[in-house]
Amino acid sequence: MKPVPGIFNLSPPEIAGIQDDLLRETVEYAASASPYYREVLKEDGGRAGSVRRLADLPSLPLTSREEVQRRNRDFWAAPRDRVVEIVATTGTTGEPVYMPMTRDDVERLAENERRGFEWLGARPGDRYHVAVTLDNLFVAGMAYHLGLHRLGAAAVRIGAQPARRHLDLMRQLRPDGMVCVPSRLLTLARQAREDGLDVRDFAPGKFLLIGDSIRGQDLMPNTLGRLIAEAWGGEMRSTYGLTEAGLAFHECPAHCGLHSHPEFLLCEIVDEEDSPLPAGEPGELVITTLQVQGMPLLRYRTGDISFIVPGSCPCGRGGTRIGPILGRKRQRLKLKGTTLYPKAIEEVLLSAAGVENFVIEAHAEKDGTDRVVIRAGTADRSSIFRNNLNDMIYSKIRVTPELILEAPGEIEKALFEGGRRKPRTFVDYRES
């Protein structure tokens, strides 16, 4: 593959030089315009003035999600008359974080998504079925909409609607591409089968997927990725988005990790002691935003576990790549002497014939361990099915969580309980 033009086509030293300049600007701006960073960096001995290049980044203090939630308004840096949008996180890990965006921030967001669509092969005149909501302060729906417009493609803004509405619209408009949560594609394929339809008769040829990863730690398709590929075919790309960062990482045509956009973001991976980890080693993803005016973030702890993909990408694009999200730091489970993340259980349930949907619940036990409950939606709730599913789960993760079999309709309600924008397959009651 030929290298793309622009900053991705520069040599690593040239990219690093640009990032050095942008990091200095970001730290100086945060120290002067953000009340939080003005206070923290002053207390830190004026260290902001000593940050001159990327190698100096670890000298800055880390910013926790909890602190951003607790002192949200103190992170706001842009004057009120320059703010044109306010977006928010979903609040699934505590209080929502509200983020102001200036016109330049919105342009940065649009350009970020334009690149993602362009890498997928989107062209002017294409139609994209956007199954992501644009309302309720949700930044992702706005980002995809802006990115498509910037590219010259048409957005079919259906958002969150019943499965048959999605299928009907696709049959009528025949979109070239689709933006969707991966698990939603399984629901649509199941509805199509029930209605006697073959989705491949009207399936888009390209998919930009938000939320759950379709690849494993080896960067090969995981169970979810294989299932949706079998059902829909076409070209599928993962993304990993952060409201707080005002952008998303994108998978390129080489399928060798998720690219950050080097003039928009810096990435680090740290261990349990907050020390930087080398490429290939999993740890917590830490990000520093570049060219953000509304709410810049310095060394922000995302709480997500990933790793930096070593080496250069076969696609020719420079900059840092990360692997798929392996789990959330706070979602780590201690079950009967085994430590694992919910995604390991999800992988088993996705491959289990007869399981249509599921919710995994975690409860705290008095001995410091966790009680994990799997609520599986299935039409077969016999003891034979239960025993076979338990055996399958044990063979994969070497422990047996508590298993409850329910009607798929009940699980569907639980997935979107409270009017959620995305299905929640893991519910953590340990923090209640």
matplotlib code that plots the C-alpha trace (Angstrom):
import matplotlib.pyplot as plt

x = [0.0, 1.2, 1.8, -0.9, 0.0, 0.2, 1.6, 1.2, 3.6, 6.4, 9.3, 9.1, 11.5, 9.4, 6.2, 7.9, 9.1, 5.5, 4.2, 7.0, 5.7, 2.0, 2.7, 4.4, 1.5, -1.0, 0.7, 1.2, -2.5, -3.8, -1.6, -3.0, -6.7, -7.8, -8.4, -7.7, -4.4, -3.4, -3.7, -2.2, 0.8, 1.6, 1.5, 3.7, 6.5, 5.9, 6.8, 4.8, 7.5, 10.0, 7.9, 9.6, 9.4, 7.7, 10.3, 9.2, 5.6, 5.9, 7.1, 3.5, 1.0, -1.7, -5.3, -7.9, -11.4, -12.7, -11.1, -12.5, -16.0, -15.6, -14.2, -15.7, -16.1, -12.6, -11.3, -13.2, -10.7, -12.5, -14.4, -18.2, -18.6, -16.3, -18.2, -20.5, -21.2, -21.5, -21.3, -21.2, -20.1, -22.7, -22.2, -21.8, -18.7, -20.1, -21.3, -21.4, -18.5, -19.6, -17.2, -17.4, -16.2, -15.2, -15.6, -12.0, -12.7, -15.7, -13.5, -10.9, -13.6, -15.0, -11.5, -10.8, -13.9, -13.4, -10.1, -11.7, -14.4, -11.8, -9.7, -12.7, -13.1, -16.0, -16.3, -18.3, -21.9, -21.9, -24.8, -24.1, -26.7, -25.9, -27.4, -26.0, -28.0, -27.4, -29.2, -28.8, -25.3, -23.8, -20.6, -20.2, -23.4, -22.4, -18.8, -19.9, -22.4, -19.8, -17.2, -19.5, -20.5, -16.8, -16.1, -19.1, -21.1, -24.7, -25.7, -28.9, -29.5, -31.7, -30.2, -31.6, -34.8, -36.4, -34.6, -37.3, -37.1, -33.4, -33.9, -36.7, -34.6, -31.6, -33.8, -35.3, -32.2, -29.4, -26.7, -23.0, -21.9, -23.1, -22.1, -23.2, -22.5, -21.2, -23.7, -26.5, -25.6, -26.2, -29.6, -30.5, -29.3, -31.4, -34.5, -33.9, -33.7, -37.0, -38.6, -37.3, -34.8, -31.2, -29.3, -26.7, -29.3, -29.2, -26.2, -23.9, -20.4, -18.6, -19.0, -17.5, -18.0, -18.3, -18.0, -17.1, -14.0, -14.2, -10.5, -8.6, -5.2, -3.5, -5.3, -7.2, -11.0, -12.6, -15.8, -17.9, -16.0, -16.3, -20.1, -20.9, -18.6, -20.4, -23.8, -23.1, -19.8, -18.2, -15.3, -15.4, -13.3, -13.1, -13.0, -12.3, -13.8, -13.4, -15.8, -13.1, -10.6, -13.0, -12.0, -11.7, -8.9, -9.4, -8.5, -6.7, -6.9, -4.0, -6.0, -2.9, -4.2, -6.1, -4.3, -4.3, -4.0, -0.6, -1.3, -4.5, -3.4, -0.5, -0.8, 0.9, 0.4, 1.2, 1.3, -0.2, 2.5, 1.9, 5.2, 5.3, 5.2, 7.0, 5.2, 3.3, 2.8, -0.9, -1.7, -3.9, -4.3, -3.3, -4.0, -3.0, -5.1, -3.5, -5.1, -8.1, -9.4, -12.6, -11.3, -7.7, -6.5, -3.0, -2.1, -5.7, -6.3, -8.9, -9.4, -9.2, -6.6, -4.8, -1.3, 0.8, 1.3, 5.1, 6.8, 5.5, 2.2, 2.1, -0.3, 2.5, 0.9, 3.1, 2.1, 1.1, -1.2, -3.0, -4.5, -8.1, -9.5, -9.0, -11.2, -11.7, -9.4, -12.2, -14.1, -11.5, -13.1, -11.8, -13.8, -12.9, -9.2, -9.2, -8.7, -10.4, -12.3, -15.9, -14.8, -13.5, -17.0, -18.6, -16.4, -17.8, -21.4, -21.2, -20.0, -22.6, -25.4, -28.8, -27.7, -29.4, -28.3, -26.9, -26.1, -23.2, -23.5, -20.8, -21.6, -19.1, -18.7, -17.6, -14.4, -13.2, -14.0, -16.7, -20.0, -20.6, -24.1, -24.7, -28.2, -28.5, -31.4, -32.4, -35.5, -34.1, -34.2, -33.9, -31.6, -29.7, -29.0, -28.0, -25.5, -24.0, -23.6, -22.0, -19.6, -18.7, -18.1, -15.9, -13.8, -13.0, -12.4, -11.9, -14.5, -18.3, -20.3, -23.9, -26.1, -29.7, -31.6, -34.3, -36.4, -34.4, -37.0, -36.3, -32.6, -33.2, -35.0, -32.1, -29.5, -31.2, -32.6, -33.1, -33.1, -29.5, -27.9, -25.8, -26.5, -24.8, -23.7, -21.8, -23.4, -21.2, -23.1, -19.8, -19.8, -23.4]
y = [0.0, 3.5, 5.9, 8.6, 12.3, 14.7, 14.2, 10.4, 10.4, 12.1, 10.3, 9.4, 12.3, 14.8, 13.6, 13.8, 17.3, 18.5, 16.8, 18.5, 21.9, 20.9, 19.5, 22.7, 24.8, 22.5, 22.6, 26.4, 26.8, 24.5, 26.2, 29.6, 28.9, 25.9, 26.7, 23.1, 22.9, 26.4, 25.2, 21.7, 22.8, 25.7, 23.3, 20.9, 23.4, 25.1, 22.0, 23.1, 25.4, 22.5, 20.4, 21.0, 17.7, 14.3, 12.8, 15.3, 14.2, 11.6, 14.5, 15.9, 14.6, 12.2, 13.3, 10.9, 10.4, 10.9, 14.3, 15.4, 14.2, 16.0, 19.3, 19.2, 23.0, 23.7, 21.9, 24.2, 26.5, 28.4, 31.7, 31.2, 33.3, 30.9, 27.7, 26.4, 22.9, 21.1, 17.3, 14.7, 11.3, 8.6, 8.5, 4.7, 5.1, 7.8, 11.3, 12.5, 14.7, 17.8, 19.0, 22.4, 22.6, 25.7, 26.0, 24.8, 21.8, 20.9, 21.2, 19.0, 16.4, 16.5, 16.1, 13.2, 11.3, 12.4, 10.5, 7.4, 7.3, 8.0, 5.1, 2.9, 3.8, 6.3, 8.7, 11.8, 10.7, 7.6, 7.0, 5.9, 4.4, 6.0, 3.8, 6.1, 8.8, 12.5, 13.7, 13.8, 15.4, 12.3, 13.3, 10.2, 10.8, 14.4, 13.3, 10.8, 13.3, 16.0, 13.6, 12.4, 15.9, 17.0, 14.1, 14.9, 11.7, 11.6, 10.7, 8.7, 9.6, 6.8, 6.5, 4.1, 2.5, -0.9, -3.6, -3.8, 0.0, -0.3, -3.2, -1.5, 1.7, -0.3, -2.1, 1.1, 3.4, 0.7, 2.6, 2.1, 2.0, 1.8, 3.2, 0.8, -0.9, -4.4, -6.3, -4.4, -6.0, -9.4, -8.3, -7.0, -10.3, -12.3, -10.2, -10.6, -14.4, -14.4, -12.3, -14.6, -12.0, -12.4, -9.3, -9.8, -8.9, -5.3, -5.1, -2.1, -2.9, -1.0, -0.8, 1.6, 0.0, 1.9, 0.4, -3.3, -4.4, -7.0, -8.0, -9.8, -9.1, -10.8, -8.3, -11.2, -11.2, -12.3, -14.2, -11.1, -10.1, -13.5, -13.6, -10.3, -11.0, -14.3, -12.6, -9.4, -9.7, -6.5, -4.4, -3.8, -1.4, -0.9, 2.5, 3.4, 6.8, 9.0, 11.9, 13.5, 13.4, 14.7, 12.1, 8.4, 6.0, 4.3, 0.9, 1.3, -1.0, -3.1, -4.1, -3.8, -1.8, 1.5, 4.7, 7.8, 11.0, 12.3, 16.0, 15.5, 13.1, 11.6, 8.1, 6.3, 2.9, 2.7, -0.1, -0.4, 1.9, 4.4, 3.7, 3.8, 0.4, -0.6, -1.4, -4.6, -4.7, -4.2, -1.5, 1.5, 3.9, 7.5, 10.3, 13.9, 16.0, 18.3, 21.4, 21.3, 24.6, 23.8, 21.3, 20.2, 17.1, 16.3, 12.6, 11.6, 8.1, 6.5, 3.4, 1.3, -1.5, -1.7, -1.7, 0.1, -1.9, -2.2, -1.5, 0.4, -0.2, -1.9, 0.8, 3.3, 5.7, 7.0, 7.8, 5.6, 2.6, 0.9, -2.6, -3.3, -2.5, -5.6, -4.4, -1.6, -1.4, -1.1, -4.0, -6.6, -9.6, -11.9, -15.1, -18.3, -17.6, -16.5, -12.9, -12.0, -9.2, -9.4, -9.5, -13.1, -14.2, -12.3, -14.1, -17.5, -16.3, -14.9, -18.3, -20.3, -21.6, -20.8, -17.7, -14.7, -12.0, -11.6, -9.4, -10.1, -8.8, -8.4, -8.3, -7.9, -10.7, -10.1, -12.0, -9.6, -11.8, -11.3, -13.0, -13.0, -13.7, -14.4, -13.6, -15.4, -14.8, -18.0, -19.9, -23.1, -23.0, -26.7, -28.3, -30.0, -26.6, -25.1, -27.9, -27.7, -24.0, -24.2, -26.8, -24.6, -21.6, -23.6, -25.0, -21.5, -19.5, -22.3, -21.0, -21.2, -18.1, -18.2, -18.8, -17.6, -18.4, -15.9, -14.9, -12.9, -10.1, -9.6, -9.4, -6.9, -4.6, -4.9, -4.0, -0.7, -0.1, 3.6, 4.7, 3.9, 4.9, 1.7, -1.8, -2.4, -6.1, -5.6, -4.2, -3.6, -3.6, -3.7, 0.1, 0.6]
z = [0.0, -0.8, 2.1, 2.3, 1.9, 4.8, 8.3, 8.1, 5.2, 7.2, 8.8, 12.5, 13.4, 11.4, 13.1, 16.5, 15.8, 15.0, 18.1, 20.2, 19.1, 19.6, 23.1, 24.2, 22.9, 24.6, 28.0, 27.9, 26.9, 29.6, 32.2, 31.3, 30.3, 32.3, 36.0, 37.0, 35.2, 36.2, 39.8, 39.4, 37.3, 39.7, 42.6, 40.7, 40.8, 37.5, 35.6, 32.6, 31.5, 31.4, 29.0, 25.6, 23.8, 23.9, 26.2, 28.9, 28.9, 31.7, 34.0, 34.0, 36.5, 35.4, 35.2, 36.6, 35.2, 38.8, 39.0, 35.7, 36.9, 40.3, 38.9, 35.4, 35.0, 36.2, 33.1, 30.7, 29.0, 26.2, 26.8, 26.7, 23.6, 21.6, 22.6, 19.8, 21.1, 24.4, 24.4, 27.2, 28.1, 28.7, 32.5, 32.6, 34.8, 37.1, 36.6, 33.0, 31.9, 29.9, 27.3, 25.6, 22.0, 20.0, 16.2, 15.8, 18.0, 15.9, 12.7, 14.3, 15.1, 11.5, 9.9, 12.2, 11.0, 7.4, 7.5, 9.0, 6.3, 3.6, 4.8, 4.6, 1.0, 1.3, -1.7, -2.5, -3.5, -1.2, 1.2, 4.8, 7.0, 10.4, 13.1, 15.9, 17.6, 17.0, 20.1, 23.9, 23.7, 22.0, 20.3, 18.1, 16.0, 15.4, 14.5, 11.9, 10.5, 10.2, 8.8, 6.0, 5.1, 5.0, 2.6, 0.4, 1.3, 2.4, 5.9, 6.4, 10.0, 11.4, 14.8, 17.4, 15.8, 15.8, 13.7, 11.1, 10.5, 9.8, 7.4, 5.6, 5.1, 3.8, 1.3, 0.1, 0.0, -0.6, 1.3, 0.3, 3.9, 7.5, 10.9, 13.7, 17.0, 16.1, 18.3, 16.6, 13.3, 14.9, 16.0, 12.5, 10.9, 13.3, 12.6, 8.8, 9.1, 11.1, 8.3, 5.6, 4.3, 3.2, 4.4, 1.7, -0.9, 0.3, 2.7, 2.5, 1.3, 4.0, 7.8, 10.3, 13.7, 17.0, 20.5, 20.9, 19.1, 16.3, 16.8, 19.5, 21.1, 18.1, 15.8, 14.1, 14.0, 17.3, 17.7, 17.3, 14.2, 12.6, 13.3, 11.7, 8.7, 8.1, 8.3, 6.3, 4.4, 3.2, 4.5, 8.3, 10.3, 14.0, 15.8, 19.4, 20.3, 23.4, 24.1, 26.3, 23.5, 20.9, 18.4, 17.5, 16.6, 13.2, 11.8, 8.4, 5.4, 6.7, 9.8, 12.0, 14.9, 15.5, 14.3, 16.4, 14.4, 15.4, 15.2, 17.3, 20.1, 22.1, 23.6, 26.4, 28.1, 31.8, 34.3, 37.8, 39.2, 36.4, 34.7, 30.9, 29.3, 26.1, 22.8, 22.9, 26.7, 27.8, 30.3, 30.9, 27.9, 28.8, 26.3, 25.8, 23.5, 21.0, 19.3, 21.7, 22.9, 24.8, 27.3, 26.8, 28.8, 29.9, 30.5, 31.0, 32.3, 30.1, 32.3, 29.2, 28.8, 25.5, 24.1, 21.6, 18.4, 17.8, 14.5, 11.4, 9.8, 6.4, 5.2, 5.3, 7.8, 10.6, 14.1, 17.1, 16.8, 19.6, 19.8, 20.6, 24.0, 26.1, 28.9, 31.4, 34.4, 36.9, 35.3, 36.1, 37.8, 40.5, 40.2, 42.1, 42.0, 38.4, 37.2, 33.9, 32.0, 31.0, 27.3, 27.9, 28.9, 26.1, 23.6, 24.8, 24.8, 21.3, 20.0, 21.8, 19.5, 20.9, 22.9, 21.3, 23.7, 27.2, 30.1, 32.5, 36.1, 38.8, 42.5, 45.4, 47.9, 51.5, 51.0, 48.4, 45.4, 42.9, 42.1, 38.4, 37.0, 33.3, 32.1, 28.8, 26.4, 24.7, 23.4, 24.9, 28.6, 29.3, 31.8, 28.9, 27.3, 30.6, 31.3, 27.9, 28.1, 31.5, 30.2, 27.3, 29.5, 31.9, 29.0, 27.8, 31.0, 33.6, 36.0, 36.0, 36.8, 37.9, 34.9, 34.4, 31.2, 30.2, 27.2, 24.6, 24.9, 28.6, 28.0, 25.1, 27.6, 30.1, 27.5, 26.8, 30.2, 31.1, 27.4, 26.9, 23.6, 23.3, 24.7, 28.0, 28.2, 31.5, 34.6, 37.6, 40.9, 43.0, 43.0, 44.0]

ax = plt.figure().add_subplot(projection="3d")
ax.plot(x, y, z, "-o")
ax.set_aspect("equal")
plt.show()
